[in-house]
Amino acid sequence: MNLKVLFFGVATDLIGAKSISFSISPNTTVSEFKILIQEKYPQLSQINSYAIAVNENYANDQMVLKNNDVVAIIPPVSGG
């Protein structure tokens, strides 16, 4: 199964791209996706925590991803 992964904020800088294609196995959960994406891109571990959105909605770790989902990695935002 293929996902489109979007990166925002510092995650874009760490990966060096705003989006990538990423392959996963069927029935992969968001929690499992986080492990897989950090194995492929260990530089993401520099971000203490980040939110995951799937198809423009925030997702919990138990959500099962589907083929062609759009997954966004959203690091914490600070500002004033």
GUVOTOR-695518 format. One record per residue: residue in three letters; y, x, z of N, C-alpha, C in turn. Coordinates in Angstrom, 2 decimals, always signed. Layout:
BEGIN
REC  type  n.north   n.east     n.up  ca.north  ca.east    ca.up  c.north   c.east     c.up
REC   ala        Y        X        Z         Y        X        Z        Y        X        Z
...
This chain:
BEGIN
REC  type  n.north   n.east     n.up  ca.north  ca.east    ca.up  c.north   c.east     c.up
REC   met    -1.17    +0.84    +0.00     +0.00    +0.00    +0.00    +1.24    +0.90    +0.00
REC   asn    +2.28    +0.42    -0.66     +3.50    +1.19    -0.75    +4.65    +0.49    -0.04
REC   leu    +5.46    +1.29    +0.62     +6.67    +0.82    +1.27    +7.86    +1.53    +0.66
REC   lys    +9.02    +0.91    +0.74    +10.27    +1.60    +0.47   +10.89    +1.84    +1.84
REC   val   +11.17    +3.09    +2.16    +11.72    +3.43    +3.45   +13.17    +3.85    +3.25
REC   leu   +14.07    +3.21    +3.99    +15.50    +3.51    +3.95   +15.88    +4.25    +5.22
REC   phe   +16.72    +5.26    +5.07    +17.20    +6.03    +6.21   +18.70    +5.81    +6.38
REC   phe   +19.14    +5.74    +7.63    +20.55    +5.53    +7.93   +21.02    +6.58    +8.91
REC   gly   +22.32    +6.84    +8.91    +22.94    +7.75    +9.87   +22.34    +9.14    +9.82
REC   val   +22.10    +9.70   +10.99    +21.58   +11.06   +11.10   +20.20   +11.20   +10.46
REC   ala   +19.43   +10.12   +10.39    +18.11   +10.18    +9.75   +18.24   +10.58    +8.28
REC   thr   +19.28   +10.11    +7.61    +19.52   +10.49    +6.21   +19.72   +11.99    +6.11
REC   asp   +20.51   +12.54    +7.03    +20.77   +13.99    +7.02   +19.50   +14.78    +7.29
REC   leu   +18.68   +14.32    +8.23    +17.45   +15.04    +8.58   +16.44   +15.04    +7.44
REC   ile   +16.33   +13.93    +6.73    +15.35   +13.81    +5.64   +15.91   +14.37    +4.34
REC   gly   +17.22   +14.26    +4.16    +17.84   +14.73    +2.93   +17.76   +13.70    +1.81
REC   ala   +17.55   +12.44    +2.19    +17.47   +11.36    +1.20   +17.83   +10.06    +1.89
REC   lys   +18.33    +9.11    +1.10    +18.65    +7.79    +1.64   +17.44    +6.86    +1.60
REC   ser   +16.48    +7.15    +0.71    +15.28    +6.32    +0.62   +14.13    +7.12    +0.03
REC   ile   +12.92    +6.70    +0.37    +11.70    +7.30    -0.18   +10.68    +6.19    -0.38
REC   ser    +9.65    +6.50    -1.17     +8.45    +5.66    -1.23    +7.44    +6.26    -0.27
REC   phe    +6.71    +5.40    +0.43     +5.78    +5.88    +1.44    +4.52    +5.03    +1.37
REC   ser    +3.36    +5.68    +1.31     +2.08    +4.97    +1.21    +1.44    +4.84    +2.59
REC   ile    +0.89    +3.66    +2.85     +0.17    +3.39    +4.10    -1.12    +2.65    +3.78
REC   ser    -1.99    +2.60    +4.76     -3.22    +1.83    +4.64    -2.95    +0.36    +4.96
REC   pro    -3.79    -0.54    +4.45     -3.64    -1.95    +4.82    -3.74    -2.12    +6.34
REC   asn    -3.05    -3.13    +6.85     -3.05    -3.49    +8.27    -2.40    -2.45    +9.18
REC   thr    -1.51    -1.62    +8.62     -0.77    -0.66    +9.42    +0.34    -1.39   +10.17
REC   thr    +0.44    -1.11   +11.47     +1.50    -1.72   +12.28    +2.74    -0.83   +12.26
REC   val    +3.84    -1.37   +12.73     +5.08    -0.60   +12.83    +4.85    +0.61   +13.74
REC   ser    +4.14    +0.42   +14.84     +3.84    +1.53   +15.75    +3.09    +2.65   +15.03
REC   glu    +2.10    +2.29   +14.25     +1.33    +3.28   +13.49    +2.19    +3.92   +12.41
REC   phe    +3.06    +3.15   +11.79     +3.98    +3.68   +10.78    +4.88    +4.77   +11.39
REC   lys    +5.37    +4.53   +12.60     +6.23    +5.52   +13.26    +5.51    +6.86   +13.42
REC   ile    +4.25    +6.80   +13.78     +3.45    +8.02   +13.93    +3.29    +8.70   +12.57
REC   leu    +2.93    +7.93   +11.55     +2.71    +8.49   +10.22    +3.97    +9.11    +9.63
REC   ile    +5.11    +8.44    +9.79     +6.35    +8.96    +9.20    +6.78   +10.23    +9.93
REC   gln    +6.53   +10.32   +11.24     +6.89   +11.54   +11.96    +5.94   +12.68   +11.65
REC   glu    +4.69   +12.37   +11.29     +3.77   +13.42   +10.87    +4.24   +14.03    +9.55
REC   lys    +4.70   +13.18    +8.63     +5.16   +13.65    +7.33    +6.55   +14.29    +7.42
REC   tyr    +7.40   +13.75    +8.29     +8.77   +14.24    +8.45    +9.01   +14.55    +9.93
REC   pro    +8.48   +15.69   +10.41     +8.59   +16.00   +11.85   +10.03   +16.13   +12.34
REC   gln   +10.96   +16.35   +11.42    +12.36   +16.46   +11.82   +12.89   +15.15   +12.43
REC   leu   +12.21   +14.03   +12.17    +12.63   +12.75   +12.78   +12.47   +12.78   +14.30
REC   ser   +11.64   +13.68   +14.82    +11.46   +13.76   +16.27   +12.74   +14.24   +16.96
REC   gln   +13.70   +14.75   +16.19    +14.99   +15.15   +16.76   +15.82   +13.95   +17.20
REC   ile   +15.46   +12.76   +16.72    +16.14   +11.53   +17.12   +15.38   +10.97   +18.31
REC   asn   +16.06   +10.78   +19.43    +15.39   +10.31   +20.65   +14.72    +8.96   +20.46
REC   ser   +15.39    +8.06   +19.80    +14.81    +6.74   +19.53   +15.50    +6.17   +18.31
REC   tyr   +14.82    +5.26   +17.66    +15.43    +4.58   +16.52   +14.79    +3.21   +16.37
REC   ala   +15.57    +2.31   +15.81    +15.07    +0.96   +15.56   +14.42    +0.93   +14.19
REC   ile   +13.50    +0.01   +14.02    +12.84    -0.23   +12.74   +13.17    -1.66   +12.31
REC   ala   +13.64    -1.79   +11.09    +13.84    -3.12   +10.50   +12.91    -3.23    +9.29
REC   val   +12.32    -4.40    +9.13    +11.45    -4.66    +7.99   +12.04    -5.84    +7.23
REC   asn   +12.34    -5.60    +5.97    +12.94    -6.64    +5.12   +14.18    -7.25    +5.78
REC   glu   +15.02    -6.37    +6.31    +16.32    -6.71    +6.90   +16.26    -7.45    +8.22
REC   asn   +15.11    -7.42    +8.90    +14.97    -8.01   +10.23   +14.37    -6.97   +11.17
REC   tyr   +14.95    -6.86   +12.37    +14.38    -5.92   +13.34   +12.92    -6.29   +13.60
REC   ala   +12.08    -5.26   +13.74    +10.64    -5.46   +13.89   +10.15    -4.88   +15.21
REC   asn    +9.14    -5.53   +15.79     +8.51    -4.96   +16.99    +7.33    -4.09   +16.56
REC   asp    +6.82    -3.31   +17.51     +5.76    -2.34   +17.19    +4.46    -2.98   +16.73
REC   gln    +4.22    -4.25   +17.07     +2.96    -4.90   +16.71    +2.98    -5.53   +15.31
REC   met    +4.12    -5.58   +14.69     +4.22    -6.20   +13.37    +3.37    -5.43   +12.36
REC   val    +2.60    -6.16   +11.55     +1.76    -5.55   +10.51    +2.59    -5.50    +9.22
REC   leu    +2.63    -4.31    +8.64     +3.40    -4.11    +7.40    +2.60    -4.59    +6.20
REC   lys    +3.33    -5.03    +5.18     +2.71    -5.53    +3.95    +3.16    -4.69    +2.76
REC   asn    +2.39    -4.75    +1.69     +2.73    -4.02    +0.48    +4.14    -4.39    +0.00
REC   asn    +4.89    -3.40    -0.39     +6.26    -3.54    -0.91    +7.29    -3.96    +0.13
REC   asp    +6.95    -3.88    +1.42     +7.97    -4.10    +2.45    +9.04    -3.02    +2.34
REC   val   +10.26    -3.37    +2.75    +11.35    -2.42    +2.84   +11.56    -2.14    +4.32
REC   val   +11.33    -0.90    +4.71    +11.42    -0.50    +6.11   +12.64    +0.39    +6.29
REC   ala   +13.49    +0.03    +7.23    +14.69    +0.82    +7.52   +14.53    +1.53    +8.86
REC   ile   +14.89    +2.81    +8.88    +14.92    +3.60   +10.10   +16.38    +3.70   +10.51
REC   ile   +16.69    +3.12   +11.68    +18.09    +2.99   +12.11   +18.26    +3.72   +13.44
REC   pro   +18.86    +4.92   +13.42    +19.08    +5.65   +14.66   +20.20    +5.00   +15.48
REC   pro   +20.30    +5.39   +16.75    +21.40    +4.85   +17.56   +22.75    +5.19   +16.94
REC   val   +23.69    +4.29   +17.10    +25.03    +4.48   +16.54   +26.00    +4.61   +17.70
REC   ser   +26.87    +5.61   +17.61    +27.92    +5.73   +18.62   +29.25    +5.77   +17.92
REC   gly   +30.26    +5.46   +18.64    +31.58    +5.49   +18.03   +32.58    +4.84   +18.96
REC   gly   +33.78    +4.76   +18.46    +34.80    +4.24   +19.33   +35.72    +3.30   +18.65
